[in-house]
Amino acid sequence: MRSNPPRTADAAPRASSSAARQLKRARVFAGRLSPARLEPMYATVGTEIPRGDDWTFEPKYDGMRVLAFARPIDEDEVEAEGTPQPRPRRRAQGVRLMTRNGRDKSGQFPEVVDALQSLARRAGRPIILDGEIVVLERDRPGRFQALQSRMHLQNVEQVAVQVKDAPAALLAFDILQDGD
């Protein structure tokens, strides 16, 4: 599988012109990137292994590709006592896990949501990551079948059981946005 070559000063205009156009089109509402218009980078199948220092390779994980949108909680979303206002979980925490089909899977993976919220809070700014959600087996990425049982759950109690029995993690490939 082939990935785009890393961006260097010499290759940046040519290699990133398509990505730059996509990002420019994706900017909406005061410079924020829209999950409806932003897509992850997809791997392509190659027939030969390229040679040279300008190629990078990533392992293939059996997971679910997502764009992870995380932002720290705004001050107006926090009561005087420091607790979040009652809102739906993903909105209160400012995290969305968007699949390539445009579905938000944050309800199925609360441990990933919590980790991303913690990251955004520590960074103090919004972030967008392109990555793969995988189920961990012995602290390593596991098989896709273990992930399938969680992908479509709606019941909070069933999700909680899966969080304990088959914890998930986000393996981030790219940082698409770091700050506003």
C-alpha positions as CSV (number, residue, x, y, z in Angstrom):
1,M,0.0,0.0,0.0
2,R,1.2,3.4,-0.8
3,S,0.8,6.6,1.2
4,N,1.5,10.1,0.0
5,P,5.1,11.1,0.4
6,P,6.0,13.2,3.4
7,R,5.9,16.9,2.8
8,T,9.3,18.6,2.4
9,A,10.1,22.2,1.6
10,D,10.9,21.2,-2.1
11,A,7.8,19.0,-2.6
12,A,5.3,21.0,-0.5
13,P,3.6,23.0,-3.4
14,R,3.2,20.0,-5.7
15,A,2.4,17.4,-3.1
16,S,0.0,19.4,-1.0
17,S,-1.8,21.4,-3.7
18,S,-4.8,19.0,-3.8
19,A,-4.8,18.8,0.0
20,A,-4.7,22.6,0.3
21,R,-7.6,22.9,-2.1
22,Q,-9.6,20.4,-0.1
23,L,-8.8,22.2,3.2
24,K,-9.8,25.5,1.7
25,R,-13.1,24.1,0.5
26,A,-13.7,22.5,3.9
27,R,-13.4,25.8,5.9
28,V,-16.8,27.0,7.1
29,F,-18.2,29.2,9.9
30,A,-15.3,31.3,11.1
31,G,-12.5,29.1,9.9
32,R,-13.7,25.8,11.5
33,L,-13.3,22.6,9.5
34,S,-16.5,20.8,8.8
35,P,-16.7,17.0,9.3
36,A,-19.2,16.8,6.4
37,R,-16.6,18.1,3.9
38,L,-13.4,16.7,5.2
39,E,-12.3,13.2,4.3
40,P,-9.4,11.0,5.6
41,M,-6.5,10.1,3.4
42,Y,-7.1,6.6,2.0
43,A,-4.4,4.1,1.2
44,T,-4.0,2.9,-2.3
45,V,-2.8,-0.5,-3.5
46,G,0.4,-0.6,-5.4
47,T,2.1,-3.2,-7.5
48,E,5.7,-2.5,-6.4
49,I,7.4,-1.3,-3.3
50,P,8.7,2.2,-4.1
51,R,12.3,3.0,-3.3
52,G,13.8,6.2,-2.0
53,D,13.8,8.4,1.1
54,D,10.6,10.3,0.1
55,W,8.3,7.3,0.9
56,T,6.8,6.3,4.2
57,F,4.8,3.2,5.0
58,E,2.2,2.5,7.7
59,P,0.9,-0.8,8.9
60,K,-2.6,-1.9,8.0
61,Y,-4.8,-2.0,11.1
62,D,-8.1,-3.9,11.3
63,G,-10.2,-1.0,12.6
64,M,-12.6,1.8,11.7
65,R,-11.2,4.9,10.0
66,V,-12.4,8.1,11.6
67,L,-11.8,11.8,11.6
68,A,-11.6,12.7,15.3
69,F,-12.8,16.3,16.1
70,A,-12.0,17.5,19.6
71,R,-12.2,20.8,21.2
72,P,-11.8,21.9,24.8
73,I,-15.1,22.8,26.6
74,D,-15.9,26.5,26.1
75,E,-16.1,28.6,29.3
76,D,-19.8,29.4,28.6
77,E,-20.5,25.6,28.7
78,V,-19.2,25.4,32.3
79,E,-21.3,26.4,35.3
80,A,-19.9,28.5,38.1
81,E,-19.0,25.4,40.1
82,G,-16.9,24.1,37.2
83,T,-19.2,21.3,36.0
84,P,-20.4,21.0,32.4
85,Q,-23.9,22.1,31.5
86,P,-26.3,19.2,30.9
87,R,-26.0,18.5,27.1
88,P,-25.6,15.4,25.0
89,R,-22.3,13.7,25.9
90,R,-20.4,14.4,22.7
91,R,-21.5,18.0,22.5
92,A,-20.7,18.7,26.2
93,Q,-17.3,17.2,25.7
94,G,-16.7,18.7,22.2
95,V,-15.7,15.4,20.6
96,R,-17.0,13.7,17.4
97,L,-15.7,10.5,15.8
98,M,-16.8,10.8,12.2
99,T,-16.7,7.7,9.9
100,R,-16.2,7.9,6.1
101,N,-20.0,7.5,5.9
102,G,-20.5,10.6,7.9
103,R,-21.7,8.8,11.0
104,D,-20.7,10.0,14.5
105,K,-19.5,6.9,16.5
106,S,-18.6,8.8,19.7
107,G,-21.4,7.1,21.6
108,Q,-19.9,3.6,20.8
109,F,-16.4,4.5,22.0
110,P,-16.6,6.7,25.1
111,E,-13.1,5.8,26.2
112,V,-11.7,7.3,22.9
113,V,-13.9,10.3,23.5
114,D,-12.6,10.8,27.0
115,A,-8.9,10.5,25.8
116,L,-9.5,13.0,23.0
117,Q,-11.2,15.5,25.3
118,S,-8.3,15.2,27.7
119,L,-5.9,15.9,24.9
120,A,-7.9,18.9,23.7
121,R,-8.2,20.2,27.2
122,R,-4.4,19.9,27.9
123,A,-3.6,21.5,24.5
124,G,-6.1,24.3,25.1
125,R,-7.2,24.3,21.5
126,P,-9.2,22.3,19.0
127,I,-7.7,19.4,17.1
128,I,-8.6,17.2,14.2
129,L,-6.9,13.8,13.9
130,D,-7.2,11.3,11.0
131,G,-6.9,7.8,12.4
132,E,-8.2,4.3,13.0
133,I,-10.2,3.1,16.0
134,V,-9.1,-0.4,17.0
135,V,-10.0,-2.8,19.8
136,L,-7.1,-3.6,22.0
137,E,-6.2,-7.2,22.8
138,R,-3.4,-7.5,25.3
139,D,-2.6,-3.8,24.8
140,R,-2.1,-4.2,21.0
141,P,-4.4,-3.6,18.1
142,G,-6.7,-6.6,17.8
143,R,-8.9,-8.2,15.1
144,F,-11.7,-6.4,13.3
145,Q,-14.2,-9.0,14.6
146,A,-13.7,-7.7,18.1
147,L,-14.5,-4.1,16.9
148,Q,-17.6,-5.2,14.9
149,S,-19.5,-6.0,18.1
150,R,-19.2,-2.3,19.2
151,M,-19.7,-0.4,16.0
152,H,-23.5,-0.3,16.0
153,L,-24.4,-0.5,19.7
154,Q,-26.9,2.1,20.9
155,N,-27.5,0.9,24.4
156,V,-25.4,2.7,27.0
157,E,-25.2,-0.4,29.3
158,Q,-24.0,-2.6,26.4
159,V,-21.4,-0.1,25.4
160,A,-20.2,0.0,29.0
161,V,-19.7,-3.8,29.0
162,Q,-17.7,-3.6,25.7
163,V,-15.6,-0.8,27.2
164,K,-14.6,-3.1,30.0
165,D,-14.3,-6.3,27.9
166,A,-12.9,-4.9,24.7
167,P,-11.4,-1.4,25.2
168,A,-10.7,0.6,22.1
169,A,-8.1,3.2,21.2
170,L,-7.5,5.7,18.4
171,L,-4.3,5.2,16.4
172,A,-3.7,8.6,14.9
173,F,-2.1,8.8,11.4
174,D,-2.2,12.6,10.8
175,I,-2.9,15.8,12.5
176,L,-5.2,17.7,10.2
177,Q,-5.7,20.7,12.5
178,D,-4.0,21.9,15.6
179,G,-5.7,25.0,16.9
180,D,-8.1,27.5,15.2
